[in-house]
């Protein structure tokens, strides 16, 4: 492909992605499906015409996926509004993410091990990527839901990304060292590492804040992004949960007044940093849009429809997604005591995180490369089913219905003093200008 062809193709792909986003906003149909479908059809056209296969994309997809992962976590953290008034929904979102992640891993592992005859380690490693909710898809798709449901989806999907990646890295380390997955010393070590990473992350965050407000050069936000990516890469080398650093930086940046300790506020110009926050958020959102556009297009291009020469990927994918949906329904049934499923029950999409973790499985030395029936075709079926079911949930007109996520309520200082005078803050999530429906 010559230079002119590339210069024509790349802008057209971005334009198509933007149009898909507009279509998704009107129809509630996920733009991710349209992007992957475009990539799949392009691959089919190339196969039929005998064009170049573009094998270099196989190495580019993991890089784009990792970049997208960092940007998604950062953007998600920038969206989180941490306050005492929101502690209830934050807590419920975290509990839902943790409990459903564990239940899905156990349920899918049980199916893969007993139903498909996979070994315990293999079943666990393949179950984890399939158990992580994609915040890249869930957050923008929840924009039409009532505010309390939308906020819950934002917190749940963001925590699911973080916890899922940490669980994957922990399982890899345990199996590489031939240790049991549930091991008290290893879990204690993981907790110590997380605590140490949090402390170091706060120090790094403070240094980045100082850098952000002291740089006079007109280009500074990409420098901050580059440093965050560097921190993540160094953490990956030492098998540390470096994604926590990205999350903490975004969280502190968007909640300076409520989260920053007083001794850090004294050395930081909070007002100046808040002015930079909007520009940084816009840059992060647009960078995320660009990276996810090419990631899902290239992932779709890597799928060869000619490999769907059996009905089994549809059977396995349907069974796995059925387990996910049943477990999610049972969780909300137990926590809300409502038989009729709410919109949030259907919002359990799989996407970028699942793909990225799935691609890493082929590089793990303790996994056998033959005899694995869970392949890219099965993953694609699970992703498509989860997004189609999510579309059904988001199309429900429930603006007037208030969904109760449980009976537990946490009183706020405002409600203690005067319930009548208390007023709910408008969450940052109402600003959808920086969201992309991917």
N, C-alpha and C positions, 0 to 999 in steps of 0.2 A: 504494500500500500504506500503510495507516494505522499509527499508532504501536503499537496492540495487536497487529496482525498481525506487525509486525517483532519485537516483544518475544516473541512465540510462536515465530517462525521461527528466529531466531538461536540461542536455547538448544537448540532441537530439532536443529539442524544440529551443534552441538557434542556433544550426547548421541549422535547417530547416529555421529559420528566416533569417539567413545569406544567405542561398541559394535563398530564396524568394527575398531578396534584390538584389542579382546578376541578377535574372530573370527580376526583375522590371527595372533595369538599361538598360537591353538589349531590352526589349519589351515595356517599358513605361506603363506596367500594374501595378497598385498600389499593393505593397506588403501587404498593410493592408487587402485587400480583400482576399489574399491567407492565411493570418494569421487567419482571422475570419472564413474563410471556413474550415480551419484545425480544429479550435475549434468546429465548428458546426458539422462536421463529427465525431469528437471524442465524442461529446455528443450523437449523433445518435447511434454510436457504443455501447456506454455505456448503452443506453436505450434498445437497442435490446438484448444485452447479459445479462442485469440485473446486471451490475457492480455497484460500489459505485458511488453515485451522486455528491460527493464532495461539499456538501452544504456550507462548510466554504468559498468557493470562492465568495459567495454573499457578505460577509463582507470584503473580500480582494480586490475586484474590485474597490470600492471607494478609498481605500487607495492607490492602485497602480495608479489610475487615478489622484489623487491629487499630488502624487509624479511626475507623468508624466507631469502634468500641470506646476508645478514649474520649472522642468528641461526644458520643451519646451520654456517657456517664457524666461528663462535665456539663453538658447542656441540661441533663436531668437534675443535677445538683443545683444549677443556677435557677431552676424553676421551683425548687422546694422552698416554701415559706415556713420557717421554723418559729413557732411561738407557742406560748402556753395554751392559747385558745385552740391550737391545732394538735395538741399533744395526743388527744384521743384518737384521731384519724391516723396520725403518724404511727402510733403504737399498734393499732389494728392492722395497718398496712404492712408493718414489719412482721407481725405475728403471722398474718396470712401468707406473706412471701416465704417465711421460714418453714411453716408447717406444710404448706402445699408443695414446696420444693422437696422436702423430705418424703412426704407421702408419694409424690410422683416418682421419685427415684426408687423407692421401695416397690411400688406397684409395677413400674415398667421393668425393673430388674427381675421381679418375680415372673413376669410374662416372658421375658427374653431367656431366662434361665430354664424355667420349667416348660414353657410352651415351644421355644425354638431350640433348646438344647445348648445354649451358649454357656461358657464357663462363667463362674461367679465374677471374676475380675473383669472379663469382657462385658458381661451384662451390666455391671455397675458403671463402667466407663462410657458405654453407649447410652445408658439411661440418663446420666447427668445432663448432657447437651439437650436432650429431648424434654427436660423438665424445667427449663429456664424460660420464663416469660420475656418476650421482647419488648422493652420499653420504647424502642424505636418505632414500633407499630402501635403499641397499646396507647401511649400518651396522646398522639395526635388523633387517633381514632375515637378517643373518649371525649373529644371537645364538645359534642352535642349532648352529652349526658348532663343531668342535674349536678350542681356544684359539689355536693358531698360525694357522689359517686365518682365524679371526675377526679377529685383530690385523692380519693382512695386508690384509684387505678394508677395515678402518678406515683404515689408512695410505694404501692405494692410492686409495680413493675420495676421501679428503680432499685429497690432492695433486692428483688429477685435476680436482677443482673449481677449485682455485687456479690450476693451470697452464692449464686450459681458458679461464678468464676472462681471464687475462693474454694468452694467444694470440689471443683474439678482439679484445681492445682493441688489441693490437699490429697485427693485420691491418687493422683499421679505420683506424688512423692512417696506415699505409703506403699504403693504397689512396686515402685522402682526399688524400694529398700526391703521388699519382701516382708512387709509388716501387715498386721491386720488393719482393716479400715477403721474399726472402732477400737482405739487404743488410748488409754488414759494418759500415758506420758506424751504421746504425740499430740493429743488434743490440748494438753496443758502447754506444750511448746507452741502450738498454733495460737492459743490465747495470748501467750507472752509476746509472740511476734506481732500479733495484731496491736497489742497495747504499745509496743515499741514503735511500730510503724505510725500509729496515731500520734504519738509524741513527736516523732521526727517530722511527720506531715505538718503538724502545727508550726514547727520551727521553719520548715520549708515554705509554708503558706505565709508566714510573717515576712520572710526574705523576699518572696514574690510580691507581696503587698508593697514593700519598700521600693522594690524595683519598678513596680507599676506606677507609683506616684512620683518617682524621681527621674524617670526617663523623659527627656525633652525631645527626643527624636520622634518624627511623625509616624514611624513604624515601630510599634512596641508590642502590639497584641500577638503578632505572630512569633515574636521572641518569647513571650510568656508561654504560648502553645508549644513551641520547640523545647523549652526547658521542661515542661510537663511530660512531653513525650520521652525526653531523655531520662527523666526520673523513672518513668514506667519501664523503659528498656533496661535500666540498671537493676531495678527491682526484679525483673524477669530473670536476669542472669543469676541472681542469688536466691531465686525461688521465693520471693517475698510478695505479700499481697499489696503490690505497689498501686493497684487501682484505688486503694483506700486514700492514697495521697491526692489523686485527681478528684475524688469525691469530696474530701475535706476542703480542698482549695475552693471548689465551686460553692460548697455549702457556706463557708465562711465569707466568701466574697459577696454572696447574695443576702447574707444575714449578719452583716457586720455589727449592727447595733445590739442584737440579741445574743450573739454567740461569742464575739471577740472578748477575751478577758480585758479588764480595765487597764492592766499594765501594757497590753499591746495597743489599745486604743490611744494611749498617751503618745506613742511614737508614730502613729499613722493618722494622716489627714483623712478622716472618714468621709467628709463631704466631697473631697476631690475624688476619692476612690469610687464613691457612689455615682459620680458623673461619668466615670469611665465604664461603669458596669453595663450600662445600656449598649454602648458601642461594642464592648467585648461580647455581650450576649448575642448581638446581631451577627457579629463575625463568626462566633461559634455555631450559630444556627445555620448560617449560609454555608459554612465549611462542611457541616454535617450533612446538609442537603446534597452537596456536590459529591462527597465521598460515598454516601449511601446510594446515590444515583448510579454511579459506575460500579459499585460493589454488586448490587442486585442485577444490573444488566449483565455484568461479566459472569456472575453466578448462573444466571439463566442461560448464557451462552455456553457454559461448561456442561449443561445438561443435554445429552443426546437422546432425542425421543426414540431413536432406533433401539435403545437399550431397554425400552419398556416392551419387551417381547414376552412378558409373563404377567399374569394377574396377581401374582404374589406380592409385589410391592404395594398394591392397593389394599390387599388383605391385611398385611402387616401394619401399614400406615393407618388404616382404619381402626384396627384393634388398639394400637398405641394411643391414638387420639381419643378413642372411646374410654380408655382407662383414665386419661387426663380429665375429660369432661365429667365423668362420673365422680371422681375424687373431688373435683371442684364443687360440683353440685352438693355432695354430701357435706363438705366443709361449711358451706353457707347455710345448708339446712340445719346443721347442728348449732351454728353460731347465731342464726337469726330466727330459727323456729318457723321458717316459712317454706311451704311446699312448692309454691310457685316460684320458679327461678327469676331472679332479677337480671337486668342487663349486664351487671358485672360478672355474672356466672358465665356468660358466653365470651367475655373478653379475656382470653387466655392464649394469645397468639405466640407462635414461635417464629423466629426470624434471624437477624444478624448474629446474635450471640450463639444460637444453636448451630448455625452454619460454621462460624469461626471455630468453636470448640470441636465440632465434628471433623473439620479439616485437620485438626491436630492429632486426631486418633491414629491416623495412618503413620505418624512419625514415632509412636510410642513403641519401644523395643519389646515390652512384655506382652503386647497384643499380637496374636497370630494374624497374618495377612490373608490367610485362606479360610474358607468356610464361614465367613461372616455374612449373614443374610441381610443385615441392616446396612444399606448402602445409601448413596445419594438419592436414588429414586424413592426409597422409603421416606427419607428426610423431606424431600420435596412434597410428597403426598401429605405428610403430617403438617407441614407449613401451610399448604393450600387449604386443607380442611380447617385448620385452626383459624385462618383468616376469613374463610367463608362463613363459618359459624359466628365469628366475631361481628361480621357485617350484619348478620341476622339480629344480634343483640343490640347493636348501635342504632338499628333502624326502628327499634321500639320507641314509641312516643311516650316518654315517661317524665316529662317536665314537671307534671303536677304531683308525681308520686315521690315520697320521701323514703329512701331505702335505709333501714336500720341495720348497721353492721354489728350489732350486739347490744346488750343491755348495759355494758360498762360505760360509764360516763365520768369524765374527770372535770371537777369544778374549776373554774377560772377565777382569778381575783375579781374580774368585773362582775361575774355572776354572784359572787359572795357579797360584794358591796351593794350592787343594785342591778338586779336582773333586767329591770325595765330600761335602764339607761345604757346597758351594754349593747354594742353594735358589732356585727361581724365584719372583720376586715375583708376587703375584696382580695382574693388570692391573686398571685401573680399569673396564675394559669389563664386568666381571662384574656390576657394579651396574646392572641393567637397569631400575631403578625410574624413572629419569629419561628412559628412551628411549620413543619412540613409534614404532609400526610404520608409519611413513609412508614 
